[in-house]
Amino acid sequence: MEKIIAACGNDCSACPRYTAHPYEKTEEQLRHTAELWMKIGYRDHLVSNEEIACFGCKPENWCRYGVAKCCEEKGISNCSECNEYPCDNMKECFEVTKSFEPMCRKVCTDEEYEMLKRAFFEKEKNLS
């Protein structure tokens, strides 16, 4: 399966939230993802399937780091194309993402961890 690299370097094709064609998810898969997000600390409560589902980077989507909006304003598809990469914002993004990895190793199955690793923990590698 070909990687789909998000503005921040996430691999959407491996992401359990990504629901754009041909990566549609069932209601059960989305519910499992919402439960997983709570279990690993990405969320402090169980969110709805509608809230967990993602259709890809859009500037109007909520993003803690505003990466998609920044990339759109600069006319680039992802941060690796930016002359300021890695900016302080992305350095913080990488650090925060990495901070979840130990909990993932602790509470996730091997399969869940590998999926999350590919989807999120390799974002810096995906941008290099």
PyMOL CGO cylinders between C-alpha atoms (Angstrom):
from pymol import cmd
from pymol.cgo import CYLINDER

trace = [
    CYLINDER, 0.00, 0.00, 0.00, 1.37, 3.39, -0.99, 0.3, 1, 1, 1, 1, 1, 1,
    CYLINDER, 1.37, 3.39, -0.99, 1.98, 5.90, 1.80, 0.3, 1, 1, 1, 1, 1, 1,
    CYLINDER, 1.98, 5.90, 1.80, -0.18, 9.00, 1.98, 0.3, 1, 1, 1, 1, 1, 1,
    CYLINDER, -0.18, 9.00, 1.98, 1.90, 11.55, 3.87, 0.3, 1, 1, 1, 1, 1, 1,
    CYLINDER, 1.90, 11.55, 3.87, 0.00, 14.24, 5.76, 0.3, 1, 1, 1, 1, 1, 1,
    CYLINDER, 0.00, 14.24, 5.76, 1.21, 17.81, 6.15, 0.3, 1, 1, 1, 1, 1, 1,
    CYLINDER, 1.21, 17.81, 6.15, 2.90, 16.91, 9.46, 0.3, 1, 1, 1, 1, 1, 1,
    CYLINDER, 2.90, 16.91, 9.46, 4.39, 13.63, 8.23, 0.3, 1, 1, 1, 1, 1, 1,
    CYLINDER, 4.39, 13.63, 8.23, 1.77, 11.20, 9.52, 0.3, 1, 1, 1, 1, 1, 1,
    CYLINDER, 1.77, 11.20, 9.52, 1.12, 8.24, 7.22, 0.3, 1, 1, 1, 1, 1, 1,
    CYLINDER, 1.12, 8.24, 7.22, -2.61, 8.47, 6.54, 0.3, 1, 1, 1, 1, 1, 1,
    CYLINDER, -2.61, 8.47, 6.54, -2.65, 5.11, 4.76, 0.3, 1, 1, 1, 1, 1, 1,
    CYLINDER, -2.65, 5.11, 4.76, -1.71, 3.45, 8.09, 0.3, 1, 1, 1, 1, 1, 1,
    CYLINDER, -1.71, 3.45, 8.09, -3.92, 5.65, 10.27, 0.3, 1, 1, 1, 1, 1, 1,
    CYLINDER, -3.92, 5.65, 10.27, -6.89, 4.00, 12.01, 0.3, 1, 1, 1, 1, 1, 1,
    CYLINDER, -6.89, 4.00, 12.01, -8.81, 7.31, 11.78, 0.3, 1, 1, 1, 1, 1, 1,
    CYLINDER, -8.81, 7.31, 11.78, -8.35, 7.95, 8.07, 0.3, 1, 1, 1, 1, 1, 1,
    CYLINDER, -8.35, 7.95, 8.07, -11.59, 7.20, 6.25, 0.3, 1, 1, 1, 1, 1, 1,
    CYLINDER, -11.59, 7.20, 6.25, -11.11, 8.66, 2.77, 0.3, 1, 1, 1, 1, 1, 1,
    CYLINDER, -11.11, 8.66, 2.77, -11.62, 6.26, -0.14, 0.3, 1, 1, 1, 1, 1, 1,
    CYLINDER, -11.62, 6.26, -0.14, -10.33, 3.54, -0.38, 0.3, 1, 1, 1, 1, 1, 1,
    CYLINDER, -10.33, 3.54, -0.38, -9.56, 3.55, 3.37, 0.3, 1, 1, 1, 1, 1, 1,
    CYLINDER, -9.56, 3.55, 3.37, -13.14, 3.54, 4.66, 0.3, 1, 1, 1, 1, 1, 1,
    CYLINDER, -13.14, 3.54, 4.66, -13.57, 2.26, 8.20, 0.3, 1, 1, 1, 1, 1, 1,
    CYLINDER, -13.57, 2.26, 8.20, -16.52, 0.42, 9.74, 0.3, 1, 1, 1, 1, 1, 1,
    CYLINDER, -16.52, 0.42, 9.74, -18.37, 1.79, 12.75, 0.3, 1, 1, 1, 1, 1, 1,
    CYLINDER, -18.37, 1.79, 12.75, -16.69, -0.94, 14.81, 0.3, 1, 1, 1, 1, 1, 1,
    CYLINDER, -16.69, -0.94, 14.81, -13.21, 0.04, 13.62, 0.3, 1, 1, 1, 1, 1, 1,
    CYLINDER, -13.21, 0.04, 13.62, -13.85, 3.70, 14.43, 0.3, 1, 1, 1, 1, 1, 1,
    CYLINDER, -13.85, 3.70, 14.43, -15.18, 2.79, 17.89, 0.3, 1, 1, 1, 1, 1, 1,
    CYLINDER, -15.18, 2.79, 17.89, -12.05, 0.70, 18.52, 0.3, 1, 1, 1, 1, 1, 1,
    CYLINDER, -12.05, 0.70, 18.52, -9.91, 3.67, 17.47, 0.3, 1, 1, 1, 1, 1, 1,
    CYLINDER, -9.91, 3.67, 17.47, -11.78, 5.99, 19.85, 0.3, 1, 1, 1, 1, 1, 1,
    CYLINDER, -11.78, 5.99, 19.85, -11.25, 3.48, 22.67, 0.3, 1, 1, 1, 1, 1, 1,
    CYLINDER, -11.25, 3.48, 22.67, -7.58, 3.16, 21.74, 0.3, 1, 1, 1, 1, 1, 1,
    CYLINDER, -7.58, 3.16, 21.74, -7.14, 6.96, 21.76, 0.3, 1, 1, 1, 1, 1, 1,
    CYLINDER, -7.14, 6.96, 21.76, -8.51, 7.09, 25.29, 0.3, 1, 1, 1, 1, 1, 1,
    CYLINDER, -8.51, 7.09, 25.29, -6.42, 4.11, 26.43, 0.3, 1, 1, 1, 1, 1, 1,
    CYLINDER, -6.42, 4.11, 26.43, -3.16, 5.67, 25.26, 0.3, 1, 1, 1, 1, 1, 1,
    CYLINDER, -3.16, 5.67, 25.26, -3.99, 9.18, 26.45, 0.3, 1, 1, 1, 1, 1, 1,
    CYLINDER, -3.99, 9.18, 26.45, -4.64, 10.95, 23.13, 0.3, 1, 1, 1, 1, 1, 1,
    CYLINDER, -4.64, 10.95, 23.13, -8.10, 11.79, 24.50, 0.3, 1, 1, 1, 1, 1, 1,
    CYLINDER, -8.10, 11.79, 24.50, -9.33, 12.10, 28.08, 0.3, 1, 1, 1, 1, 1, 1,
    CYLINDER, -9.33, 12.10, 28.08, -12.78, 10.75, 27.21, 0.3, 1, 1, 1, 1, 1, 1,
    CYLINDER, -12.78, 10.75, 27.21, -14.36, 8.43, 24.66, 0.3, 1, 1, 1, 1, 1, 1,
    CYLINDER, -14.36, 8.43, 24.66, -15.19, 10.46, 21.55, 0.3, 1, 1, 1, 1, 1, 1,
    CYLINDER, -15.19, 10.46, 21.55, -17.82, 9.68, 18.95, 0.3, 1, 1, 1, 1, 1, 1,
    CYLINDER, -17.82, 9.68, 18.95, -17.10, 7.90, 15.69, 0.3, 1, 1, 1, 1, 1, 1,
    CYLINDER, -17.10, 7.90, 15.69, -17.85, 11.16, 13.89, 0.3, 1, 1, 1, 1, 1, 1,
    CYLINDER, -17.85, 11.16, 13.89, -15.21, 12.98, 15.93, 0.3, 1, 1, 1, 1, 1, 1,
    CYLINDER, -15.21, 12.98, 15.93, -12.53, 10.29, 15.52, 0.3, 1, 1, 1, 1, 1, 1,
    CYLINDER, -12.53, 10.29, 15.52, -13.03, 9.88, 11.75, 0.3, 1, 1, 1, 1, 1, 1,
    CYLINDER, -13.03, 9.88, 11.75, -10.62, 11.83, 9.54, 0.3, 1, 1, 1, 1, 1, 1,
    CYLINDER, -10.62, 11.83, 9.54, -10.90, 12.61, 5.85, 0.3, 1, 1, 1, 1, 1, 1,
    CYLINDER, -10.90, 12.61, 5.85, -7.45, 14.11, 5.47, 0.3, 1, 1, 1, 1, 1, 1,
    CYLINDER, -7.45, 14.11, 5.47, -5.67, 17.38, 6.14, 0.3, 1, 1, 1, 1, 1, 1,
    CYLINDER, -5.67, 17.38, 6.14, -7.72, 20.48, 5.58, 0.3, 1, 1, 1, 1, 1, 1,
    CYLINDER, -7.72, 20.48, 5.58, -6.86, 23.91, 6.97, 0.3, 1, 1, 1, 1, 1, 1,
    CYLINDER, -6.86, 23.91, 6.97, -10.26, 24.12, 8.65, 0.3, 1, 1, 1, 1, 1, 1,
    CYLINDER, -10.26, 24.12, 8.65, -9.73, 20.83, 10.55, 0.3, 1, 1, 1, 1, 1, 1,
    CYLINDER, -9.73, 20.83, 10.55, -8.69, 21.09, 14.17, 0.3, 1, 1, 1, 1, 1, 1,
    CYLINDER, -8.69, 21.09, 14.17, -4.96, 20.53, 14.56, 0.3, 1, 1, 1, 1, 1, 1,
    CYLINDER, -4.96, 20.53, 14.56, -3.06, 21.30, 17.74, 0.3, 1, 1, 1, 1, 1, 1,
    CYLINDER, -3.06, 21.30, 17.74, -0.18, 22.65, 15.64, 0.3, 1, 1, 1, 1, 1, 1,
    CYLINDER, -0.18, 22.65, 15.64, -2.07, 24.24, 12.73, 0.3, 1, 1, 1, 1, 1, 1,
    CYLINDER, -2.07, 24.24, 12.73, 0.16, 22.39, 10.27, 0.3, 1, 1, 1, 1, 1, 1,
    CYLINDER, 0.16, 22.39, 10.27, -2.31, 22.00, 7.40, 0.3, 1, 1, 1, 1, 1, 1,
    CYLINDER, -2.31, 22.00, 7.40, -3.23, 25.68, 7.58, 0.3, 1, 1, 1, 1, 1, 1,
    CYLINDER, -3.23, 25.68, 7.58, 0.44, 26.70, 7.65, 0.3, 1, 1, 1, 1, 1, 1,
    CYLINDER, 0.44, 26.70, 7.65, 1.23, 24.48, 4.65, 0.3, 1, 1, 1, 1, 1, 1,
    CYLINDER, 1.23, 24.48, 4.65, -1.72, 25.87, 2.70, 0.3, 1, 1, 1, 1, 1, 1,
    CYLINDER, -1.72, 25.87, 2.70, -0.63, 29.45, 3.44, 0.3, 1, 1, 1, 1, 1, 1,
    CYLINDER, -0.63, 29.45, 3.44, 2.87, 28.62, 2.17, 0.3, 1, 1, 1, 1, 1, 1,
    CYLINDER, 2.87, 28.62, 2.17, 1.58, 26.73, -0.88, 0.3, 1, 1, 1, 1, 1, 1,
    CYLINDER, 1.58, 26.73, -0.88, 3.27, 23.44, 0.08, 0.3, 1, 1, 1, 1, 1, 1,
    CYLINDER, 3.27, 23.44, 0.08, 1.88, 19.95, 0.61, 0.3, 1, 1, 1, 1, 1, 1,
    CYLINDER, 1.88, 19.95, 0.61, 3.86, 19.06, 3.74, 0.3, 1, 1, 1, 1, 1, 1,
    CYLINDER, 3.86, 19.06, 3.74, 6.44, 20.50, 6.12, 0.3, 1, 1, 1, 1, 1, 1,
    CYLINDER, 6.44, 20.50, 6.12, 9.43, 18.92, 4.38, 0.3, 1, 1, 1, 1, 1, 1,
    CYLINDER, 9.43, 18.92, 4.38, 8.93, 21.41, 1.52, 0.3, 1, 1, 1, 1, 1, 1,
    CYLINDER, 8.93, 21.41, 1.52, 9.28, 24.39, 3.87, 0.3, 1, 1, 1, 1, 1, 1,
    CYLINDER, 9.28, 24.39, 3.87, 12.46, 26.47, 4.04, 0.3, 1, 1, 1, 1, 1, 1,
    CYLINDER, 12.46, 26.47, 4.04, 11.98, 26.74, 7.83, 0.3, 1, 1, 1, 1, 1, 1,
    CYLINDER, 11.98, 26.74, 7.83, 11.67, 22.97, 8.39, 0.3, 1, 1, 1, 1, 1, 1,
    CYLINDER, 11.67, 22.97, 8.39, 11.94, 21.85, 11.08, 0.3, 1, 1, 1, 1, 1, 1,
    CYLINDER, 11.94, 21.85, 11.08, 10.47, 24.90, 12.76, 0.3, 1, 1, 1, 1, 1, 1,
    CYLINDER, 10.47, 24.90, 12.76, 9.90, 25.11, 16.51, 0.3, 1, 1, 1, 1, 1, 1,
    CYLINDER, 9.90, 25.11, 16.51, 6.25, 24.18, 15.98, 0.3, 1, 1, 1, 1, 1, 1,
    CYLINDER, 6.25, 24.18, 15.98, 7.19, 20.92, 14.25, 0.3, 1, 1, 1, 1, 1, 1,
    CYLINDER, 7.19, 20.92, 14.25, 9.93, 20.15, 16.78, 0.3, 1, 1, 1, 1, 1, 1,
    CYLINDER, 9.93, 20.15, 16.78, 7.28, 20.39, 19.49, 0.3, 1, 1, 1, 1, 1, 1,
    CYLINDER, 7.28, 20.39, 19.49, 4.91, 18.25, 17.40, 0.3, 1, 1, 1, 1, 1, 1,
    CYLINDER, 4.91, 18.25, 17.40, 7.58, 15.54, 17.08, 0.3, 1, 1, 1, 1, 1, 1,
    CYLINDER, 7.58, 15.54, 17.08, 8.32, 15.65, 20.83, 0.3, 1, 1, 1, 1, 1, 1,
    CYLINDER, 8.32, 15.65, 20.83, 4.67, 15.43, 21.87, 0.3, 1, 1, 1, 1, 1, 1,
    CYLINDER, 4.67, 15.43, 21.87, 4.01, 12.59, 19.44, 0.3, 1, 1, 1, 1, 1, 1,
    CYLINDER, 4.01, 12.59, 19.44, 7.05, 10.67, 20.72, 0.3, 1, 1, 1, 1, 1, 1,
    CYLINDER, 7.05, 10.67, 20.72, 5.87, 11.19, 24.31, 0.3, 1, 1, 1, 1, 1, 1,
    CYLINDER, 5.87, 11.19, 24.31, 2.92, 8.86, 23.62, 0.3, 1, 1, 1, 1, 1, 1,
    CYLINDER, 2.92, 8.86, 23.62, 5.09, 6.00, 22.38, 0.3, 1, 1, 1, 1, 1, 1,
    CYLINDER, 5.09, 6.00, 22.38, 5.99, 4.51, 25.81, 0.3, 1, 1, 1, 1, 1, 1,
    CYLINDER, 5.99, 4.51, 25.81, 2.32, 4.30, 26.80, 0.3, 1, 1, 1, 1, 1, 1,
    CYLINDER, 2.32, 4.30, 26.80, 1.49, 2.72, 23.46, 0.3, 1, 1, 1, 1, 1, 1,
    CYLINDER, 1.49, 2.72, 23.46, 4.13, 0.06, 24.00, 0.3, 1, 1, 1, 1, 1, 1,
    CYLINDER, 4.13, 0.06, 24.00, 2.72, -0.57, 27.45, 0.3, 1, 1, 1, 1, 1, 1,
    CYLINDER, 2.72, -0.57, 27.45, -1.03, -0.81, 26.74, 0.3, 1, 1, 1, 1, 1, 1,
    CYLINDER, -1.03, -0.81, 26.74, -1.35, -1.72, 23.06, 0.3, 1, 1, 1, 1, 1, 1,
    CYLINDER, -1.35, -1.72, 23.06, -1.21, -5.09, 21.41, 0.3, 1, 1, 1, 1, 1, 1,
    CYLINDER, -1.21, -5.09, 21.41, 1.78, -5.62, 19.11, 0.3, 1, 1, 1, 1, 1, 1,
    CYLINDER, 1.78, -5.62, 19.11, -0.51, -5.09, 16.12, 0.3, 1, 1, 1, 1, 1, 1,
    CYLINDER, -0.51, -5.09, 16.12, -1.93, -1.83, 17.52, 0.3, 1, 1, 1, 1, 1, 1,
    CYLINDER, -1.93, -1.83, 17.52, 1.54, -0.54, 18.37, 0.3, 1, 1, 1, 1, 1, 1,
    CYLINDER, 1.54, -0.54, 18.37, 2.91, -1.31, 14.90, 0.3, 1, 1, 1, 1, 1, 1,
    CYLINDER, 2.91, -1.31, 14.90, -0.04, 0.46, 13.29, 0.3, 1, 1, 1, 1, 1, 1,
    CYLINDER, -0.04, 0.46, 13.29, 0.44, 3.54, 15.49, 0.3, 1, 1, 1, 1, 1, 1,
    CYLINDER, 0.44, 3.54, 15.49, 4.19, 3.48, 14.93, 0.3, 1, 1, 1, 1, 1, 1,
    CYLINDER, 4.19, 3.48, 14.93, 3.74, 3.49, 11.16, 0.3, 1, 1, 1, 1, 1, 1,
    CYLINDER, 3.74, 3.49, 11.16, 0.93, 6.06, 11.25, 0.3, 1, 1, 1, 1, 1, 1,
    CYLINDER, 0.93, 6.06, 11.25, 2.37, 8.54, 13.76, 0.3, 1, 1, 1, 1, 1, 1,
    CYLINDER, 2.37, 8.54, 13.76, 5.72, 7.73, 15.33, 0.3, 1, 1, 1, 1, 1, 1,
    CYLINDER, 5.72, 7.73, 15.33, 7.58, 7.76, 12.00, 0.3, 1, 1, 1, 1, 1, 1,
    CYLINDER, 7.58, 7.76, 12.00, 6.39, 11.23, 10.94, 0.3, 1, 1, 1, 1, 1, 1,
    CYLINDER, 6.39, 11.23, 10.94, 9.87, 12.76, 11.16, 0.3, 1, 1, 1, 1, 1, 1,
    CYLINDER, 9.87, 12.76, 11.16, 11.28, 9.93, 9.05, 0.3, 1, 1, 1, 1, 1, 1,
    CYLINDER, 11.28, 9.93, 9.05, 8.43, 10.36, 6.53, 0.3, 1, 1, 1, 1, 1, 1,
    CYLINDER, 8.43, 10.36, 6.53, 9.37, 14.01, 6.08, 0.3, 1, 1, 1, 1, 1, 1,
    CYLINDER, 9.37, 14.01, 6.08, 13.10, 13.42, 5.56, 0.3, 1, 1, 1, 1, 1, 1,
]
cmd.load_cgo(trace, "trace")
